Amino acid sequence: MSVHDFEPKEIIGRGAFGEVRVCQQKKTGEYVAVKKMLKNDMIKKNQMAHVRAERDVLSVANSDWIVELKCSF
């Protein structure tokens, strides 16, 4: 799976390193939120550990209150 498997629909948020978009998975038609971040900005601001921690928490979380991480690339 790659970024090319998703059709961007609209931006729903902007943050320190990028944006969040609603996208539709081309194969299944499922709608998902895709967070796109700029790696150079994360490195310049020394935030790589925070970004990795967010990814790690989302990948193991099993809660109605935390979004499910479907993939990361």
mmCIF file as Biopython writes it, N, C-alpha, C and O atoms, coordinates in Angstrom:
data_model
#
loop_
_atom_site.group_PDB
_atom_site.id
_atom_site.type_symbol
_atom_site.label_atom_id
_atom_site.label_alt_id
_atom_site.label_comp_id
_atom_site.label_asym_id
_atom_site.label_entity_id
_atom_site.label_seq_id
_atom_site.pdbx_PDB_ins_code
_atom_site.Cartn_x
_atom_site.Cartn_y
_atom_site.Cartn_z
_atom_site.occupancy
_atom_site.B_iso_or_equiv
_atom_site.auth_seq_id
_atom_site.auth_asym_id
_atom_site.pdbx_PDB_model_num
ATOM 1   N N  . MET A ? 1  ? 0.854   -1.176 0.000  1.0 0.0 1  A 1 
ATOM 2   C CA . MET A ? 1  ? 0.000   0.000  0.000  1.0 0.0 1  A 1 
ATOM 3   C C  . MET A ? 1  ? 0.897   1.235  0.000  1.0 0.0 1  A 1 
ATOM 4   O O  . MET A ? 1  ? 1.928   1.268  0.672  1.0 0.0 1  A 1 
ATOM 5   N N  . SER A ? 2  ? 0.493   2.240  -0.756 1.0 0.0 2  A 1 
ATOM 6   C CA . SER A ? 2  ? 1.252   3.486  -0.817 1.0 0.0 2  A 1 
ATOM 7   C C  . SER A ? 2  ? 0.292   4.673  -0.890 1.0 0.0 2  A 1 
ATOM 8   O O  . SER A ? 2  ? -0.926  4.505  -0.952 1.0 0.0 2  A 1 
ATOM 9   N N  . VAL A ? 3  ? 0.852   5.842  -0.880 1.0 0.0 3  A 1 
ATOM 10  C CA . VAL A ? 3  ? 0.059   7.070  -0.953 1.0 0.0 3  A 1 
ATOM 11  C C  . VAL A ? 3  ? -0.754  7.120  -2.250 1.0 0.0 3  A 1 
ATOM 12  O O  . VAL A ? 3  ? -1.791  7.780  -2.310 1.0 0.0 3  A 1 
ATOM 13  N N  . HIS A ? 4  ? -0.290  6.432  -3.267 1.0 0.0 4  A 1 
ATOM 14  C CA . HIS A ? 4  ? -0.970  6.438  -4.566 1.0 0.0 4  A 1 
ATOM 15  C C  . HIS A ? 4  ? -2.256  5.606  -4.569 1.0 0.0 4  A 1 
ATOM 16  O O  . HIS A ? 4  ? -3.024  5.650  -5.529 1.0 0.0 4  A 1 
ATOM 17  N N  . ASP A ? 5  ? -2.487  4.849  -3.494 1.0 0.0 5  A 1 
ATOM 18  C CA . ASP A ? 5  ? -3.705  4.049  -3.374 1.0 0.0 5  A 1 
ATOM 19  C C  . ASP A ? 5  ? -4.885  4.858  -2.830 1.0 0.0 5  A 1 
ATOM 20  O O  . ASP A ? 5  ? -5.978  4.322  -2.643 1.0 0.0 5  A 1 
ATOM 21  N N  . PHE A ? 6  ? -4.657  6.150  -2.579 1.0 0.0 6  A 1 
ATOM 22  C CA . PHE A ? 6  ? -5.685  7.000  -1.998 1.0 0.0 6  A 1 
ATOM 23  C C  . PHE A ? 6  ? -5.960  8.202  -2.882 1.0 0.0 6  A 1 
ATOM 24  O O  . PHE A ? 6  ? -5.043  8.795  -3.451 1.0 0.0 6  A 1 
ATOM 25  N N  . GLU A ? 7  ? -7.231  8.554  -2.991 1.0 0.0 7  A 1 
ATOM 26  C CA . GLU A ? 7  ? -7.662  9.733  -3.749 1.0 0.0 7  A 1 
ATOM 27  C C  . GLU A ? 7  ? -7.974  10.850 -2.755 1.0 0.0 7  A 1 
ATOM 28  O O  . GLU A ? 7  ? -8.930  10.733 -1.989 1.0 0.0 7  A 1 
ATOM 29  N N  . PRO A ? 8  ? -7.180  11.942 -2.751 1.0 0.0 8  A 1 
ATOM 30  C CA . PRO A ? 8  ? -7.446  13.049 -1.822 1.0 0.0 8  A 1 
ATOM 31  C C  . PRO A ? 8  ? -8.781  13.722 -2.126 1.0 0.0 8  A 1 
ATOM 32  O O  . PRO A ? 8  ? -9.130  13.917 -3.290 1.0 0.0 8  A 1 
ATOM 33  N N  . LYS A ? 9  ? -9.527  14.077 -1.077 1.0 0.0 9  A 1 
ATOM 34  C CA . LYS A ? 9  ? -10.826 14.735 -1.247 1.0 0.0 9  A 1 
ATOM 35  C C  . LYS A ? 9  ? -10.781 16.179 -0.762 1.0 0.0 9  A 1 
ATOM 36  O O  . LYS A ? 9  ? -11.007 17.103 -1.543 1.0 0.0 9  A 1 
ATOM 37  N N  . GLU A ? 10 ? -10.491 16.379 0.520  1.0 0.0 10 A 1 
ATOM 38  C CA . GLU A ? 10 ? -10.405 17.761 1.012  1.0 0.0 10 A 1 
ATOM 39  C C  . GLU A ? 10 ? -9.554  17.833 2.267  1.0 0.0 10 A 1 
ATOM 40  O O  . GLU A ? 10 ? -9.427  16.853 3.002  1.0 0.0 10 A 1 
ATOM 41  N N  . ILE A ? 11 ? -8.974  18.997 2.505  1.0 0.0 11 A 1 
ATOM 42  C CA . ILE A ? 11 ? -8.171  19.237 3.702  1.0 0.0 11 A 1 
ATOM 43  C C  . ILE A ? 11 ? -9.114  19.491 4.873  1.0 0.0 11 A 1 
ATOM 44  O O  . ILE A ? 11 ? -10.032 20.307 4.777  1.0 0.0 11 A 1 
ATOM 45  N N  . ILE A ? 12 ? -8.879  18.785 5.979  1.0 0.0 12 A 1 
ATOM 46  C CA . ILE A ? 12 ? -9.711  18.983 7.171  1.0 0.0 12 A 1 
ATOM 47  C C  . ILE A ? 12 ? -8.922  19.567 8.331  1.0 0.0 12 A 1 
ATOM 48  O O  . ILE A ? 12 ? -9.500  19.875 9.374  1.0 0.0 12 A 1 
ATOM 49  N N  . GLY A ? 13 ? -7.605  19.727 8.169  1.0 0.0 13 A 1 
ATOM 50  C CA . GLY A ? 13 ? -6.810  20.322 9.236  1.0 0.0 13 A 1 
ATOM 51  C C  . GLY A ? 13 ? -5.380  20.580 8.797  1.0 0.0 13 A 1 
ATOM 52  O O  . GLY A ? 13 ? -4.857  19.922 7.898  1.0 0.0 13 A 1 
ATOM 53  N N  . ARG A ? 14 ? -4.764  21.547 9.449  1.0 0.0 14 A 1 
ATOM 54  C CA . ARG A ? 14 ? -3.353  21.861 9.207  1.0 0.0 14 A 1 
ATOM 55  C C  . ARG A ? 14 ? -2.650  21.917 10.549 1.0 0.0 14 A 1 
ATOM 56  O O  . ARG A ? 14 ? -3.198  22.383 11.547 1.0 0.0 14 A 1 
ATOM 57  N N  . GLY A ? 15 ? -1.398  21.419 10.540 1.0 0.0 15 A 1 
ATOM 58  C CA . GLY A ? 15 ? -0.641  21.402 11.782 1.0 0.0 15 A 1 
ATOM 59  C C  . GLY A ? 15 ? 0.759   21.937 11.574 1.0 0.0 15 A 1 
ATOM 60  O O  . GLY A ? 15 ? 1.054   22.560 10.554 1.0 0.0 15 A 1 
ATOM 61  N N  . ALA A ? 16 ? 1.618   21.691 12.548 1.0 0.0 16 A 1 
ATOM 62  C CA . ALA A ? 16 ? 2.980   22.222 12.523 1.0 0.0 16 A 1 
ATOM 63  C C  . ALA A ? 16 ? 3.818   21.640 11.389 1.0 0.0 16 A 1 
ATOM 64  O O  . ALA A ? 16 ? 4.705   22.320 10.873 1.0 0.0 16 A 1 
ATOM 65  N N  . PHE A ? 17 ? 3.554   20.397 10.993 1.0 0.0 17 A 1 
ATOM 66  C CA . PHE A ? 17 ? 4.395   19.735 9.997  1.0 0.0 17 A 1 
ATOM 67  C C  . PHE A ? 17 ? 3.685   19.402 8.698  1.0 0.0 17 A 1 
ATOM 68  O O  . PHE A ? 17 ? 4.322   18.901 7.772  1.0 0.0 17 A 1 
ATOM 69  N N  . GLY A ? 18 ? 2.403   19.659 8.597  1.0 0.0 18 A 1 
ATOM 70  C CA . GLY A ? 18 ? 1.709   19.287 7.371  1.0 0.0 18 A 1 
ATOM 71  C C  . GLY A ? 18 ? 0.215   19.460 7.488  1.0 0.0 18 A 1 
ATOM 72  O O  . GLY A ? 18 ? -0.267  20.424 8.083  1.0 0.0 18 A 1 
ATOM 73  N N  . GLU A ? 19 ? -0.528  18.506 6.908  1.0 0.0 19 A 1 
ATOM 74  C CA . GLU A ? 19 ? -1.979  18.639 6.851  1.0 0.0 19 A 1 
ATOM 75  C C  . GLU A ? 19 ? -2.654  17.282 6.984  1.0 0.0 19 A 1 
ATOM 76  O O  . GLU A ? 19 ? -2.028  16.236 6.817  1.0 0.0 19 A 1 
ATOM 77  N N  . VAL A ? 20 ? -3.944  17.326 7.288  1.0 0.0 20 A 1 
ATOM 78  C CA . VAL A ? 20 ? -4.776  16.126 7.352  1.0 0.0 20 A 1 
ATOM 79  C C  . VAL A ? 20 ? -5.852  16.275 6.285  1.0 0.0 20 A 1 
ATOM 80  O O  . VAL A ? 20 ? -6.517  17.306 6.189  1.0 0.0 20 A 1 
ATOM 81  N N  . ARG A ? 21 ? -6.005  15.237 5.494  1.0 0.0 21 A 1 
ATOM 82  C CA . ARG A ? 21 ? -6.998  15.243 4.420  1.0 0.0 21 A 1 
ATOM 83  C C  . ARG A ? 21 ? -7.935  14.055 4.553  1.0 0.0 21 A 1 
ATOM 84  O O  . ARG A ? 21 ? -7.554  12.996 5.051  1.0 0.0 21 A 1 
ATOM 85  N N  . VAL A ? 22 ? -9.158  14.245 4.102  1.0 0.0 22 A 1 
ATOM 86  C CA . VAL A ? 22 ? -10.056 13.117 3.896  1.0 0.0 22 A 1 
ATOM 87  C C  . VAL A ? 22 ? -9.673  12.542 2.540  1.0 0.0 22 A 1 
ATOM 88  O O  . VAL A ? 22 ? -9.584  13.264 1.547  1.0 0.0 22 A 1 
ATOM 89  N N  . CYS A ? 23 ? -9.449  11.237 2.514  1.0 0.0 23 A 1 
ATOM 90  C CA . CYS A ? 23 ? -9.098  10.556 1.272  1.0 0.0 23 A 1 
ATOM 91  C C  . CYS A ? 23 ? -9.971  9.319  1.126  1.0 0.0 23 A 1 
ATOM 92  O O  . CYS A ? 23 ? -10.513 8.801  2.103  1.0 0.0 23 A 1 
ATOM 93  N N  . GLN A ? 24 ? -10.095 8.861  -0.101 1.0 0.0 24 A 1 
ATOM 94  C CA . GLN A ? 24 ? -10.843 7.641  -0.371 1.0 0.0 24 A 1 
ATOM 95  C C  . GLN A ? 24 ? -9.878  6.607  -0.926 1.0 0.0 24 A 1 
ATOM 96  O O  . GLN A ? 24 ? -9.154  6.862  -1.888 1.0 0.0 24 A 1 
ATOM 97  N N  . GLN A ? 25 ? -9.883  5.423  -0.297 1.0 0.0 25 A 1 
ATOM 98  C CA . GLN A ? 25 ? -9.040  4.346  -0.802 1.0 0.0 25 A 1 
ATOM 99  C C  . GLN A ? 25 ? -9.609  3.885  -2.139 1.0 0.0 25 A 1 
ATOM 100 O O  . GLN A ? 25 ? -10.782 3.522  -2.228 1.0 0.0 25 A 1 
ATOM 101 N N  . LYS A ? 26 ? -8.792  3.900  -3.159 1.0 0.0 26 A 1 
ATOM 102 C CA . LYS A ? 26 ? -9.252  3.606  -4.521 1.0 0.0 26 A 1 
ATOM 103 C C  . LYS A ? 26 ? -9.807  2.190  -4.649 1.0 0.0 26 A 1 
ATOM 104 O O  . LYS A ? 26 ? -10.799 1.981  -5.349 1.0 0.0 26 A 1 
ATOM 105 N N  . LYS A ? 27 ? -9.191  1.221  -3.992 1.0 0.0 27 A 1 
ATOM 106 C CA . LYS A ? 27 ? -9.571  -0.177 -4.158 1.0 0.0 27 A 1 
ATOM 107 C C  . LYS A ? 27 ? -10.886 -0.516 -3.456 1.0 0.0 27 A 1 
ATOM 108 O O  . LYS A ? 27 ? -11.720 -1.235 -4.008 1.0 0.0 27 A 1 
ATOM 109 N N  . THR A ? 28 ? -11.072 0.008  -2.225 1.0 0.0 28 A 1 
ATOM 110 C CA . THR A ? 28 ? -12.242 -0.385 -1.422 1.0 0.0 28 A 1 
ATOM 111 C C  . THR A ? 28 ? -13.318 0.681  -1.354 1.0 0.0 28 A 1 
ATOM 112 O O  . THR A ? 28 ? -14.465 0.380  -1.023 1.0 0.0 28 A 1 
ATOM 113 N N  . GLY A ? 29 ? -12.966 1.938  -1.663 1.0 0.0 29 A 1 
ATOM 114 C CA . GLY A ? 29 ? -13.925 3.034  -1.541 1.0 0.0 29 A 1 
ATOM 115 C C  . GLY A ? 29 ? -14.044 3.572  -0.124 1.0 0.0 29 A 1 
ATOM 116 O O  . GLY A ? 29 ? -14.805 4.508  0.120  1.0 0.0 29 A 1 
ATOM 117 N N  . GLU A ? 30 ? -13.299 2.988  0.819  1.0 0.0 30 A 1 
ATOM 118 C CA . GLU A ? 30 ? -13.353 3.425  2.218  1.0 0.0 30 A 1 
ATOM 119 C C  . GLU A ? 30 ? -12.761 4.831  2.363  1.0 0.0 30 A 1 
ATOM 120 O O  . GLU A ? 30 ? -11.737 5.155  1.762  1.0 0.0 30 A 1 
ATOM 121 N N  . TYR A ? 31 ? -13.432 5.655  3.177  1.0 0.0 31 A 1 
ATOM 122 C CA . TYR A ? 31 ? -12.935 6.991  3.478  1.0 0.0 31 A 1 
ATOM 123 C C  . TYR A ? 31 ? -12.069 6.931  4.733  1.0 0.0 31 A 1 
ATOM 124 O O  . TYR A ? 31 ? -12.421 6.294  5.725  1.0 0.0 31 A 1 
ATOM 125 N N  . VAL A ? 32 ? -10.924 7.616  4.659  1.0 0.0 32 A 1 
ATOM 126 C CA . VAL A ? 32 ? -9.987  7.649  5.779  1.0 0.0 32 A 1 
ATOM 127 C C  . VAL A ? 32 ? -9.413  9.053  5.903  1.0 0.0 32 A 1 
ATOM 128 O O  . VAL A ? 32 ? -9.500  9.859  4.977  1.0 0.0 32 A 1 
ATOM 129 N N  . ALA A ? 33 ? -8.829  9.329  7.055  1.0 0.0 33 A 1 
ATOM 130 C CA . ALA A ? 33 ? -8.078  10.565 7.243  1.0 0.0 33 A 1 
ATOM 131 C C  . ALA A ? 33 ? -6.613  10.234 7.012  1.0 0.0 33 A 1 
ATOM 132 O O  . ALA A ? 33 ? -6.092  9.266  7.566  1.0 0.0 33 A 1 
ATOM 133 N N  . VAL A ? 34 ? -5.950  11.043 6.193  1.0 0.0 34 A 1 
ATOM 134 C CA . VAL A ? 34 ? -4.538  10.840 5.889  1.0 0.0 34 A 1 
ATOM 135 C C  . VAL A ? 34 ? -3.766  12.056 6.388  1.0 0.0 34 A 1 
ATOM 136 O O  . VAL A ? 34 ? -4.029  13.191 5.992  1.0 0.0 34 A 1 
ATOM 137 N N  . LYS A ? 35 ? -2.808  11.784 7.267  1.0 0.0 35 A 1 
ATOM 138 C CA . LYS A ? 35 ? -1.961  12.843 7.803  1.0 0.0 35 A 1 
ATOM 139 C C  . LYS A ? 35 ? -0.662  12.852 7.003  1.0 0.0 35 A 1 
ATOM 140 O O  . LYS A ? 35 ? 0.083   11.873 6.999  1.0 0.0 35 A 1 
ATOM 141 N N  . LYS A ? 36 ? -0.402  13.963 6.328  1.0 0.0 36 A 1 
ATOM 142 C CA . LYS A ? 36 ? 0.790   14.118 5.507  1.0 0.0 36 A 1 
ATOM 143 C C  . LYS A ? 36 ? 1.714   15.100 6.215  1.0 0.0 36 A 1 
ATOM 144 O O  . LYS A ? 36 ? 1.338   16.240 6.491  1.0 0.0 36 A 1 
ATOM 145 N N  . MET A ? 37 ? 2.938   14.637 6.506  1.0 0.0 37 A 1 
ATOM 146 C CA . MET A ? 37 ? 3.875   15.479 7.248  1.0 0.0 37 A 1 
ATOM 147 C C  . MET A ? 37 ? 5.147   15.694 6.436  1.0 0.0 37 A 1 
ATOM 148 O O  . MET A ? 37 ? 5.541   14.840 5.641  1.0 0.0 37 A 1 
ATOM 149 N N  . LEU A ? 38 ? 5.775   16.826 6.640  1.0 0.0 38 A 1 
ATOM 150 C CA . LEU A ? 38 ? 7.014   17.158 5.951  1.0 0.0 38 A 1 
ATOM 151 C C  . LEU A ? 38 ? 8.194   16.736 6.816  1.0 0.0 38 A 1 
ATOM 152 O O  . LEU A ? 38 ? 8.443   17.316 7.873  1.0 0.0 38 A 1 
ATOM 153 N N  . LYS A ? 39 ? 8.911   15.729 6.358  1.0 0.0 39 A 1 
ATOM 154 C CA . LYS A ? 39 ? 9.996   15.147 7.137  1.0 0.0 39 A 1 
ATOM 155 C C  . LYS A ? 39 ? 11.085  16.181 7.464  1.0 0.0 39 A 1 
ATOM 156 O O  . LYS A ? 39 ? 11.597  16.202 8.583  1.0 0.0 39 A 1 
ATOM 157 N N  . ASN A ? 40 ? 11.436  17.024 6.510  1.0 0.0 40 A 1 
ATOM 158 C CA . ASN A ? 40 ? 12.475  18.031 6.753  1.0 0.0 40 A 1 
ATOM 159 C C  . ASN A ? 40 ? 12.102  18.965 7.898  1.0 0.0 40 A 1 
ATOM 160 O O  . ASN A ? 40 ? 12.959  19.334 8.701  1.0 0.0 40 A 1 
ATOM 161 N N  . ASP A ? 41 ? 10.825  19.352 7.981  1.0 0.0 41 A 1 
ATOM 162 C CA . ASP A ? 41 ? 10.381  20.230 9.067  1.0 0.0 41 A 1 
ATOM 163 C C  . ASP A ? 41 ? 10.462  19.530 10.412 1.0 0.0 41 A 1 
ATOM 164 O O  . ASP A ? 41 ? 10.840  20.147 11.408 1.0 0.0 41 A 1 
ATOM 165 N N  . MET A ? 42 ? 10.113  18.255 10.454 1.0 0.0 42 A 1 
ATOM 166 C CA . MET A ? 42 ? 10.178  17.496 11.708 1.0 0.0 42 A 1 
ATOM 167 C C  . MET A ? 42 ? 11.621  17.375 12.182 1.0 0.0 42 A 1 
ATOM 168 O O  . MET A ? 42 ? 11.896  17.482 13.377 1.0 0.0 42 A 1 
ATOM 169 N N  . ILE A ? 43 ? 12.530  17.155 11.260 1.0 0.0 43 A 1 
ATOM 170 C CA . ILE A ? 43 ? 13.946  17.032 11.613 1.0 0.0 43 A 1 
ATOM 171 C C  . ILE A ? 43 ? 14.489  18.376 12.091 1.0 0.0 43 A 1 
ATOM 172 O O  . ILE A ? 43 ? 15.169  18.441 13.116 1.0 0.0 43 A 1 
ATOM 173 N N  . LYS A ? 44 ? 14.191  19.457 11.351 1.0 0.0 44 A 1 
ATOM 174 C CA . LYS A ? 44 ? 14.667  20.796 11.725 1.0 0.0 44 A 1 
ATOM 175 C C  . LYS A ? 44 ? 14.191  21.203 13.118 1.0 0.0 44 A 1 
ATOM 176 O O  . LYS A ? 44 ? 14.931  21.845 13.863 1.0 0.0 44 A 1 
ATOM 177 N N  . LYS A ? 45 ? 12.966  20.833 13.472 1.0 0.0 45 A 1 
ATOM 178 C CA . LYS A ? 45 ? 12.385  21.201 14.768 1.0 0.0 45 A 1 
ATOM 179 C C  . LYS A ? 45 ? 12.654  20.153 15.846 1.0 0.0 45 A 1 
ATOM 180 O O  . LYS A ? 45 ? 12.133  20.246 16.957 1.0 0.0 45 A 1 
ATOM 181 N N  . ASN A ? 46 ? 13.478  19.145 15.503 1.0 0.0 46 A 1 
ATOM 182 C CA . ASN A ? 46 ? 13.869  18.104 16.445 1.0 0.0 46 A 1 
ATOM 183 C C  . ASN A ? 46 ? 12.652  17.416 17.077 1.0 0.0 46 A 1 
ATOM 184 O O  . ASN A ? 46 ? 12.582  17.248 18.295 1.0 0.0 46 A 1 
ATOM 185 N N  . GLN A ? 47 ? 11.703  17.024 16.234 1.0 0.0 47 A 1 
ATOM 186 C CA . GLN A ? 47 ? 10.456  16.429 16.713 1.0 0.0 47 A 1 
ATOM 187 C C  . GLN A ? 47 ? 10.273  14.972 16.281 1.0 0.0 47 A 1 
ATOM 188 O O  . GLN A ? 47 ? 9.179   14.425 16.421 1.0 0.0 47 A 1 
ATOM 189 N N  . MET A ? 48 ? 11.316  14.344 15.762 1.0 0.0 48 A 1 
ATOM 190 C CA . MET A ? 48 ? 11.187  12.972 15.271 1.0 0.0 48 A 1 
ATOM 191 C C  . MET A ? 48 ? 10.734  12.008 16.359 1.0 0.0 48 A 1 
ATOM 192 O O  . MET A ? 48 ? 9.931   11.114 16.091 1.0 0.0 48 A 1 
ATOM 193 N N  . ALA A ? 49 ? 11.228  12.171 17.570 1.0 0.0 49 A 1 
ATOM 194 C CA . ALA A ? 49 ? 10.837  11.269 18.663 1.0 0.0 49 A 1 
ATOM 195 C C  . ALA A ? 49 ? 9.347   11.400 18.959 1.0 0.0 49 A 1 
ATOM 196 O O  . ALA A ? 49 ? 8.680   10.400 19.226 1.0 0.0 49 A 1 
ATOM 197 N N  . HIS A ? 50 ? 8.818   12.622 18.915 1.0 0.0 50 A 1 
ATOM 198 C CA . HIS A ? 50 ? 7.390   12.832 19.173 1.0 0.0 50 A 1 
ATOM 199 C C  . HIS A ? 50 ? 6.524   12.195 18.077 1.0 0.0 50 A 1 
ATOM 200 O O  . HIS A ? 50 ? 5.491   11.591 18.362 1.0 0.0 50 A 1 
ATOM 201 N N  . VAL A ? 51 ? 6.956   12.338 16.841 1.0 0.0 51 A 1 
ATOM 202 C CA . VAL A ? 51 ? 6.210   11.774 15.715 1.0 0.0 51 A 1 
ATOM 203 C C  . VAL A ? 51 ? 6.216   10.251 15.794 1.0 0.0 51 A 1 
ATOM 204 O O  . VAL A ? 51 ? 5.185   9.612  15.581 1.0 0.0 51 A 1 
ATOM 205 N N  . ARG A ? 52 ? 7.369   9.671  16.099 1.0 0.0 52 A 1 
ATOM 206 C CA . ARG A ? 52 ? 7.448   8.212  16.241 1.0 0.0 52 A 1 
ATOM 207 C C  . ARG A ? 52 ? 6.597   7.723  17.402 1.0 0.0 52 A 1 
ATOM 208 O O  . ARG A ? 52 ? 5.955   6.677  17.310 1.0 0.0 52 A 1 
ATOM 209 N N  . ALA A ? 53 ? 6.590   8.482  18.500 1.0 0.0 53 A 1 
ATOM 210 C CA . ALA A ? 53 ? 5.773   8.096  19.660 1.0 0.0 53 A 1 
ATOM 211 C C  . ALA A ? 53 ? 4.291   8.116  19.294 1.0 0.0 53 A 1 
ATOM 212 O O  . ALA A ? 53 ? 3.545   7.222  19.694 1.0 0.0 53 A 1 
ATOM 213 N N  . GLU A ? 54 ? 3.859   9.119  18.545 1.0 0.0 54 A 1 
ATOM 214 C CA . GLU A ? 54 ? 2.464   9.182  18.103 1.0 0.0 54 A 1 
ATOM 215 C C  . GLU A ? 54 ? 2.122   7.959  17.247 1.0 0.0 54 A 1 
ATOM 216 O O  . GLU A ? 54 ? 1.088   7.322  17.448 1.0 0.0 54 A 1 
ATOM 217 N N  . ARG A ? 55 ? 2.993   7.642  16.298 1.0 0.0 55 A 1 
ATOM 218 C CA . ARG A ? 55 ? 2.774   6.476  15.441 1.0 0.0 55 A 1 
ATOM 219 C C  . ARG A ? 55 ? 2.697   5.191  16.267 1.0 0.0 55 A 1 
ATOM 220 O O  . ARG A ? 55 ? 1.836   4.344  16.028 1.0 0.0 55 A 1 
ATOM 221 N N  . ASP A ? 56 ? 3.593   5.052  17.231 1.0 0.0 56 A 1 
ATOM 222 C CA . ASP A ? 56 ? 3.619   3.833  18.047 1.0 0.0 56 A 1 
ATOM 223 C C  . ASP A ? 56 ? 2.352   3.688  18.886 1.0 0.0 56 A 1 
ATOM 224 O O  . ASP A ? 56 ? 1.807   2.589  18.998 1.0 0.0 56 A 1 
ATOM 225 N N  . VAL A ? 57 ? 1.880   4.782  19.472 1.0 0.0 57 A 1 
ATOM 226 C CA . VAL A ? 57 ? 0.653   4.734  20.278 1.0 0.0 57 A 1 
ATOM 227 C C  . VAL A ? 57 ? -0.540  4.381  19.404 1.0 0.0 57 A 1 
ATOM 228 O O  . VAL A ? 57 ? -1.344  3.525  19.773 1.0 0.0 57 A 1 
ATOM 229 N N  . LEU A ? 58 ? -0.665  5.025  18.258 1.0 0.0 58 A 1 
ATOM 230 C CA . LEU A ? 58 ? -1.799  4.763  17.374 1.0 0.0 58 A 1 
ATOM 231 C C  . LEU A ? 58 ? -1.786  3.343  16.815 1.0 0.0 58 A 1 
ATOM 232 O O  . LEU A ? 58 ? -2.842  2.781  16.526 1.0 0.0 58 A 1 
ATOM 233 N N  . SER A ? 59 ? -0.606  2.762  16.663 1.0 0.0 59 A 1 
ATOM 234 C CA . SER A ? 59 ? -0.524  1.420  16.084 1.0 0.0 59 A 1 
ATOM 235 C C  . SER A ? 59 ? -0.968  0.332  17.053 1.0 0.0 59 A 1 
ATOM 236 O O  . SER A ? 59 ? -1.349  -0.754 16.616 1.0 0.0 59 A 1 
ATOM 237 N N  . VAL A ? 60 ? -0.930  0.595  18.361 1.0 0.0 60 A 1 
ATOM 238 C CA . VAL A ? 60 ? -1.316  -0.433 19.339 1.0 0.0 60 A 1 
ATOM 239 C C  . VAL A ? 60 ? -2.601  -0.097 20.088 1.0 0.0 60 A 1 
ATOM 240 O O  . VAL A ? 60 ? -3.144  -0.947 20.794 1.0 0.0 60 A 1 
ATOM 241 N N  . ALA A ? 61 ? -3.088  1.118  19.947 1.0 0.0 61 A 1 
ATOM 242 C CA . ALA A ? 61 ? -4.283  1.542  20.683 1.0 0.0 61 A 1 
ATOM 243 C C  . ALA A ? 61 ? -5.505  0.763  20.220 1.0 0.0 61 A 1 
ATOM 244 O O  . ALA A ? 61 ? -5.680  0.491  19.032 1.0 0.0 61 A 1 
ATOM 245 N N  . ASN A ? 62 ? -6.338  0.414  21.178 1.0 0.0 62 A 1 
ATOM 246 C CA . ASN A ? 62 ? -7.589  -0.271 20.896 1.0 0.0 62 A 1 
ATOM 247 C C  . ASN A ? 62 ? -8.660  0.401  21.755 1.0 0.0 62 A 1 
ATOM 248 O O  . ASN A ? 62 ? -9.026  -0.103 22.816 1.0 0.0 62 A 1 
ATOM 249 N N  . SER A ? 63 ? -9.153  1.542  21.282 1.0 0.0 63 A 1 
ATOM 250 C CA . SER A ? 63 ? -10.058 2.361  22.069 1.0 0.0 63 A 1 
ATOM 251 C C  . SER A ? 63 ? -11.049 3.072  21.164 1.0 0.0 63 A 1 
ATOM 252 O O  . SER A ? 63 ? -10.743 3.400  20.018 1.0 0.0 63 A 1 
ATOM 253 N N  . ASP A ? 64 ? -12.236 3.302  21.695 1.0 0.0 64 A 1 
ATOM 254 C CA . ASP A ? 64 ? -13.217 4.099  20.962 1.0 0.0 64 A 1 
ATOM 255 C C  . ASP A ? 64 ? -12.811 5.568  20.906 1.0 0.0 64 A 1 
ATOM 256 O O  . ASP A ? 64 ? -13.365 6.326  20.110 1.0 0.0 64 A 1 
ATOM 257 N N  . TRP A ? 65 ? -11.863 5.980  21.730 1.0 0.0 65 A 1 
ATOM 258 C CA . TRP A ? 65 ? -11.477 7.382  21.856 1.0 0.0 65 A 1 
ATOM 259 C C  . TRP A ? 65 ? -10.203 7.726  21.104 1.0 0.0 65 A 1 
ATOM 260 O O  . TRP A ? 65 ? -9.826  8.896  21.038 1.0 0.0 65 A 1 
ATOM 261 N N  . ILE A ? 66 ? -9.535  6.732  20.537 1.0 0.0 66 A 1 
ATOM 262 C CA . ILE A ? 66 ? -8.292  6.957  19.805 1.0 0.0 66 A 1 
ATOM 263 C C  . ILE A ? 66 ? -8.466  6.386  18.410 1.0 0.0 66 A 1 
ATOM 264 O O  . ILE A ? 66 ? -8.956  5.268  18.247 1.0 0.0 66 A 1 
ATOM 265 N N  . VAL A ? 67 ? -8.064  7.156  17.395 1.0 0.0 67 A 1 
ATOM 266 C CA . VAL A ? 67 ? -8.234  6.689  16.019 1.0 0.0 67 A 1 
ATOM 267 C C  . VAL A ? 67 ? -7.357  5.485  15.742 1.0 0.0 67 A 1 
ATOM 268 O O  . VAL A ? 67 ? -6.298  5.322  16.348 1.0 0.0 67 A 1 
ATOM 269 N N  . GLU A ? 68 ? -7.804  4.644  14.822 1.0 0.0 68 A 1 
ATOM 270 C CA . GLU A ? 68 ? -7.072  3.450  14.437 1.0 0.0 68 A 1 
ATOM 271 C C  . GLU A ? 68 ? -6.060  3.803  13.340 1.0 0.0 68 A 1 
ATOM 272 O O  . GLU A ? 68 ? -6.409  4.426  12.337 1.0 0.0 68 A 1 
ATOM 273 N N  . LEU A ? 69 ? -4.816  3.401  13.546 1.0 0.0 69 A 1 
ATOM 274 C CA . LEU A ? 69 ? -3.803  3.596  12.523 1.0 0.0 69 A 1 
ATOM 275 C C  . LEU A ? 69 ? -3.893  2.418  11.556 1.0 0.0 69 A 1 
ATOM 276 O O  . LEU A ? 69 ? -3.672  1.270  11.944 1.0 0.0 69 A 1 
ATOM 277 N N  . LYS A ? 70 ? -4.213  2.702  10.314 1.0 0.0 70 A 1 
ATOM 278 C CA . LYS A ? 70 ? -4.373  1.631  9.319  1.0 0.0 70 A 1 
ATOM 279 C C  . LYS A ? 70 ? -3.063  1.339  8.604  1.0 0.0 70 A 1 
ATOM 280 O O  . LYS A ? 70 ? -2.777  0.183  8.293  1.0 0.0 70 A 1 
ATOM 281 N N  . CYS A ? 71 ? -2.262  2.366  8.338  1.0 0.0 71 A 1 
ATOM 282 C CA . CYS A ? 71 ? -0.961  2.164  7.692  1.0 0.0 71 A 1 
ATOM 283 C C  . CYS A ? 71 ? -0.092  3.401  7.896  1.0 0.0 71 A 1 
ATOM 284 O O  . CYS A ? 71 ? -0.574  4.478  8.248  1.0 0.0 71 A 1 
ATOM 285 N N  . SER A ? 72 ? 1.173   3.214  7.668  1.0 0.0 72 A 1 
ATOM 286 C CA . SER A ? 72 ? 2.136   4.306  7.799  1.0 0.0 72 A 1 
ATOM 287 C C  . SER A ? 72 ? 3.213   4.104  6.734  1.0 0.0 72 A 1 
ATOM 288 O O  . SER A ? 72 ? 3.760   3.011  6.587  1.0 0.0 72 A 1 
ATOM 289 N N  . PHE A ? 73 ? 3.506   5.166  6.001  1.0 0.0 73 A 1 
ATOM 290 C CA . PHE A ? 73 ? 4.549   5.072  4.973  1.0 0.0 73 A 1 
ATOM 291 C C  . PHE A ? 73 ? 5.137   6.439  4.738  1.0 0.0 73 A 1 
ATOM 292 O O  . PHE A ? 73 ? 6.035   6.591  3.909  1.0 0.0 73 A 1 
#
